[in-house]
């Protein structure tokens, strides 16, 4: 029954949010997850008046738990967008007791709760759906570099999306709404084995792949003294998607110079969405891709 209700939620709830998260799009672009979830991973709605319900404190506020949390020694609160009306839920992560490793070191036990905008409280049995690595892999596929090994970048799912959660009964789902120059959504529900969605580049937006090809052509045509002129992208390449002082978006690539070059360590290329390319020489690579 839960599976069919989840499917109903995905169709009805996403329609209300202006999405088309139909089963076809999930099937055509999905990332599998072979994990089998146990009943311990289920989400539970907490009745504060139920027998055996415990209380705990987080940042001077009292919350409820249906399980015992001995030796609470810390907590975190994170507001998250809920639904399509701008409401916010509160993700409450409790640190309690300790796991003792074989080497004697300790790490805190963690339990997560979700307080809804109407203050209904849930214990979240499994939180991987909130920020799954598979969602980031999906985004890498959208960007177009899933098969490449590159250095630091700021072209990340967190930076180019807005995360929202929703729930149906005791099942929570997360959806990432992509921002310019990307379009579409991607998401995952608790206890599901796939992540999916419909995402890509906005019409007329330059893709990362196109920008990289333009840099490669520029290097070849102008015989720029890069370390590897036949393959400009590598683990040493820092990439970014930034905007200039006028607000124009550009891709940035920092590519190592030949080791024999005494004065230049990197060449930085900016590729604007209209195809314009700017190149500069730098002696030291910045710490952050935001500075390229």
N, C-alpha and C positions, 0 to 999 in steps of 0.2 A: 504493500500500500504506500509506503514511504517513497518508493521510486516513482510511482505514477504521480503522486502529489508533487514531488520535486519537479517533474517535467511540466506539470500544470503551472507551478510557480514560475518556472523559467519562461514560459510562453506568456502567461498573463501579467506577471510582475514586470517583465522587461518591456512588454508593450506599453504599460503605463509609464515607463521611463523613456519612451520614445525610441526603443531599441528593437532590433529584429534578431533575437537570439534563438532562431528556430533550430529544430533538431538537425536540419540539413547542414547548416553552417557549422554546427559543432562537429558533425561527422566528417565534413570535408576538410577541416583544419583543426585537428585535435591532437593533443599530446597525451599519450597513455600513461597511466600510473598503476602498476601492478599490485599496489598495497591493498591488503584485505583489512578492513577496519573492524575492530572488535566492539562489543557493546560498551566497553570502557571509554571509547572515543566519542560516544554520543553526547549531544548537547542536552542539558536538562534545564527546564524552567523551574525556578526556585519559588516556592510559596513561603513567605516569611513566617506564616502562622503554622506551618506543618511541624509535626513532631520531630524532634531531633535536629532542627535547623540551628546552625551555629551563627555567631556574629564575629566579624573582624573589622578592624579599623584601618583605613587608608587615607592619609592626608586629612585627618580630623573628621572623616566621614565614616559612618557605620554602614557596612554591607552585610549580606547574608550568604551563607554557604550551606549546602546540603551534605557536605563532607567535612570531617574534622581537619583543621589546618593548625597543627601544633607549632609553637615557636615561630610565629609570624615575625619576620625581622626586616621587612621592606616591601614596598609596592610601587607600581607605576600606573599612571593614568594617561590614556591617550584618546583624545576626541577623534571620532571618525564620522565622516558623512554617512547619513542613513537615508535611504529612499531618494525620491526625486524632488522633495520639497525644501531642501536645505536644512533639514533636521540633523542633529548630531547625536550619536550614541557615544558611550564611554567604554573603552576597553580597559579593564582593570586587571593588571598582572600582579599576582601576589607571590612573594618569595617567602618560603617557610621551611623549617627544618633543614636537613642537609643530606646530600648523597656523599658518602665517603668512598673515594677511589682506592684502588689497590695500593697506590703509592702514599696513601695517607692524606692527600689533599682533599678538599671539600668543595662542593658546588651546591647552590641552593636548589631545593625542589621548587617547582613553579606550577601555579594553577591560574588559569585565565578565566575572567568573567566578562560579561557584556551587559551594561545597563542601557536599556532602550530609552528613547526620548520621553516615554510615559513612565519611566523608572521601573518598568518590568525588568527583572534580573535573571540572567542565564549563567549557568556554568558551561564554559566552552570546553568540550572534551578533546577537540583536536583543532589546532589553530593554523595548520599548514596551508589551508586554503587562503588565508589572508595575504600571504606574501610568498607564495610557492616559487621555488627556483624554476619550475616548469613554465610559469607565467613569464619569467624573464627570458627563458629560452625562446618562448613564443615571440616575444618582442624582438629578440635578436633576429629571428626569421623575418619579421616585418621590416626591420632596418636593412637586412640583406647581408649580414656579415656572420651568420651562424657558423660558417665553415672556416672562418679566419681566426688567427691568434694574434691579437693586437694588444697594445699597451693600454694606459689609462684612457678613459673616455668620460664625457658627461652626457652621452646619448643613452640615457637609461630610462627604464619604464617609470620609475618614481618621478623623474624630472618631467617627463612628457606625457603625464596622465593625471587624472584625478580619480582617486579610489573611493568607491561607495560600497556599502554593504546593505543587504536586505535579508529578510528571513521569512520563511513560511513554516508555521508550526514550530518545531524544534530544529529546523535546518537553516543554517546561515549560508549565504552566497556573497561573493565579492565580485565586483565588476570594475574594471579599469577603463575609463573613458579617455581615449588618446587625444592629445593636443596637437595643434599645428606644429610641424607640417604633416603630421600623421592624422589618420582618421579611423573611426570605428571603435570597437570595444573588445575586450577579452576578459574572461573570468573563470571562476571555478566555484563549485559548491562543496560543502562538507561531505565527506564520505564518498564522493564521486571519484571515478578513476581517470577522468579526462579533464583537461582544461581546453577551452575553445573560444571561438568568437569569429568576428569578421573585421579585419583590420588591414590597413595598408597606408599608402601615401595619398594625400589630397591631390586632386587633379591639378596639374601644372607645377607641383612641387618637385624640386630636384631630389633624386634619391641618393643615398650614400654611395651606392655602386657607380652611378653616373659621375658623381664628383670625384671618386677615386680614379676612374678611367681618364677623366680630364687631367688630373694631376700626372698620371703616368705618361700621357701624351705630351704634356708640357715639359716634363723632364727629358723625354726622348728628343723632342724637337729642339729644345734649347741646350741640350747637353749639360744639364745641371749636374754638378759634382756630388751627387748623393752616393751613399755607401754601396747601395745595390741598385743601379739604374734600371735593371730588368724586372725588379719586383720591389716597388716602393713601400708596400705595406708589409709590416712584420711586427714581431713582439716589441720592437723598439719604437713603433709608431704610436704617438699620442694623437687621439682624435677628439674632435669637439663639434658641437653645433651651437654656435653663438650668434649674437647680433651686434652690429657695429653701432657707433654713436648715433647714426640716423635710423636705427631700428631695422636695418636690412639683415636678413639671415644669411649665414655662410657656414660652410663646412671648413674645418681647420685640420690640417695634417702636419705634424712635426716629423720630419724624416731625417735620419742621421746623415751627416756629411762624410765624405771619405776621410779615413783616419789620417791621411797625409795633409789634410787641410789644417793649418796652424791656427787660423783666426775664426773659422766657422765650425761650430759643433753640430748645428741643425739648420735645416731649411724649413721654414714654416710657410705653408701654402694656404691661402684662403680662397675658397671656391664659392662664389655667390650664385644664387639661384638663376640668374640670367646668363650664367656661363663665364662671367668675368673671373679672372684668376690674378691674385696678388701674391708675390713671393717676397720674403724677407729673410735675412741671415741673422742667426743669434748665436751667442757664445755659450749661453746656459739655458737649459730647458726649464720653463716655469714649473712650479710644484703642482699647479692645478690646470686642467684642460680649459677651465673658464677664462684663463688668461691668454689663451692662444689667439 
